[in-house]
Amino acid sequence: MTHTLNLFDIEQNALQVLTSNAREYYLGGAADEITLRANICAFQHIFLRPRILADVAERSLQTSVLEQAWTMPIGIAPTAMQKLAHPEGEHATLKAAQNLGVPMICSTTATVAIEDLLQARKGANAWFQVYVYKDREVTRELVQRARDAGCRAIVLTADTPYLGKRERETRSGFHLPPTMELPNYRGLGTAAKNVRKSKETSGLAEHFAKNIDPALGWTDIEWLAAQTALPLVVKGVLRADDAILAWKHGAKGVIVSNHGGRQLDTAIPSIHALPAIAEAIGEVVDVMLDGGIRRGTDVLKALALGAKAVFLGRPVLYGLAWQGEQGVERVLAILREELDLAMALCGIKSVHEIHRDILSLPHQHWH
Ligand SMILES: Cc1cc2nc3c(=O)[nH]c(=O)nc-3n(C[C@H](O)[C@H](O)[C@H](O)COP(=O)(O)O)c2cc1C
């Protein structure tokens, strides 16, 4: 490709270099991939009502989330197995995040151990994503390791009692190559098993069925919050009543997310779910969003509907596959420039001045 101007160009570049195993795993969603597509389309149906002559010569993208300073309201969502994209894997992603002054949420299912990752990047802002295992000791230990390694928040992914029906993974026979491992599971007994391929499902689905606790309820959130002094963020919230429960049970933040369309197909696009959640708990909890963010205007729209920040999933994997650390930096830099320009063209000087009145919402009722 001659020009790499936006995140879609980077995606195209990445699709050329990814192995088919990784490509199908990264780009796929659940079932008919309706939510996967809707996450992106939903932003395209929201229009902006720009203000003119507002003196936008100086602008600021700086913000704070969970009382941490971020250079812009954009972070990196947890995505598994980054060495499938690039030999440096999670190391390259965290370097890029640190260089750009944004946080990275590190997945439990990473191809680099959390201790090694942070050892190599002292001072980086990393959050750690966990699931709750049937064996609670496994979760407790992971949370403690994350804290000892220097992570600054714990993110519980709450939309995954079972893995979604990801047909691409099954069709392509998705598997973790024998040269890679998932070192966060090292020493954790049964939880480490079953992540390799089986015939009918991806190994991951089996790993989930065997180890992740589908009986999880709100009292477990309280238990998890009590395991650490780090702020707890609940990821995968799509309803205001659940958001209120998350807050009442100890969450300091929620991420409005449908897991990038990889869990329940036809689940509501995250941007549609955001307004009700932000209205319900935006004053007391930091509300964040992921799913379908591909343009600076998408970030602006999410902030206008009440998000403090957004996270990127696939675009980061594509940047990583394309050019490692520099590719991820490029993804973040493009989005930063696009957000900055969108703000200027909307007559907005600071991310704190982004309000709902900048939007022209479609005439449908969003919940
Ligand atoms: C390949 C891939 C792996 C993922 N792995 C995880 C994971 O390990 N833990 C998690 O909470 N979410 C995971 N997610 C979901 C992302 O955190 C995020 O919710 C989603 O990718 C956002 O949508 P986007 O890809 O449109 O930006 C994964 C997503 C993808 C695409």
The ligand as a Tripos MOL2 file, in Angstrom:
@<TRIPOS>MOLECULE
LIG
   31    33     1     0     0
SMALL
NO_CHARGES

@<TRIPOS>ATOM
      1 C1         -7.7830  -11.2210   19.1300 C.3       1 LIG1
      2 C2         -8.4760  -10.6570   20.3300 C.ar      1 LIG1
      3 C3         -8.1620  -11.1470   21.5870 C.ar      1 LIG1
      4 C4         -8.7950  -10.6460   22.7130 C.ar      1 LIG1
      5 N1         -8.4210  -11.1000   23.9400 N.ar      1 LIG1
      6 C5         -9.0160  -10.5880   25.0420 C.ar      1 LIG1
      7 C6         -8.6000  -11.0000   26.3350 C.ar      1 LIG1
      8 O1         -7.6770  -11.7940   26.4880 O.2       1 LIG1
      9 N2         -9.2490  -10.4790   27.3970 N.ar      1 LIG1
     10 C7        -10.2730   -9.5710   27.2620 C.ar      1 LIG1
     11 O2        -10.8360   -9.1230   28.2580 O.2       1 LIG1
     12 N3        -10.6620   -9.1420   26.0530 N.ar      1 LIG1
     13 C8        -10.0660   -9.6150   24.9440 C.ar      1 LIG1
     14 N4        -10.4460   -9.1600   23.7150 N.ar      1 LIG1
     15 C9        -11.4740   -8.0990   23.6050 C.3       1 LIG1
     16 C10       -10.8380   -6.7030   23.6360 C.3       1 LIG1
     17 O3        -10.3280   -6.4030   24.9080 O.3       1 LIG1
     18 C11       -11.8380   -5.6020   23.2630 C.3       1 LIG1
     19 O4        -12.9800   -5.7270   24.0780 O.3       1 LIG1
     20 C12       -12.2520   -5.5760   21.8050 C.3       1 LIG1
     21 O5        -11.2160   -6.0400   20.9600 O.3       1 LIG1
     22 C13       -12.6280   -4.1490   21.4030 C.3       1 LIG1
     23 O6        -13.1090   -4.0890   20.1080 O.3       1 LIG1
     24 P1        -12.2160   -3.6260   18.8310 P.3       1 LIG1
     25 O7        -11.3880   -4.8000   18.4730 O.co2     1 LIG1
     26 O8        -13.2550   -3.2900   17.8220 O.co2     1 LIG1
     27 O9        -11.4000   -2.4200   19.2510 O.co2     1 LIG1
     28 C14        -9.8060   -9.6470   22.5670 C.ar      1 LIG1
     29 C15       -10.1030   -9.1510   21.3000 C.ar      1 LIG1
     30 C16        -9.4540   -9.6390   20.1810 C.ar      1 LIG1
     31 C17        -9.7800   -9.0600   18.8360 C.3       1 LIG1
@<TRIPOS>BOND
     1     1     2 1
     2     2     3 ar
     3     2    30 ar
     4     3     4 ar
     5     4     5 ar
     6     4    28 ar
     7     5     6 ar
     8     6     7 ar
     9     6    13 1
    10     7     8 2
    11     7     9 ar
    12     9    10 ar
    13    10    11 2
    14    10    12 ar
    15    12    13 ar
    16    13    14 ar
    17    14    15 1
    18    14    28 ar
    19    15    16 1
    20    16    17 1
    21    16    18 1
    22    18    19 1
    23    18    20 1
    24    20    21 1
    25    20    22 1
    26    22    23 1
    27    23    24 1
    28    24    25 2
    29    24    26 1
    30    24    27 1
    31    28    29 ar
    32    29    30 ar
    33    30    31 1
@<TRIPOS>SUBSTRUCTURE
     1 LIG1         1 GROUP 0 **** ****
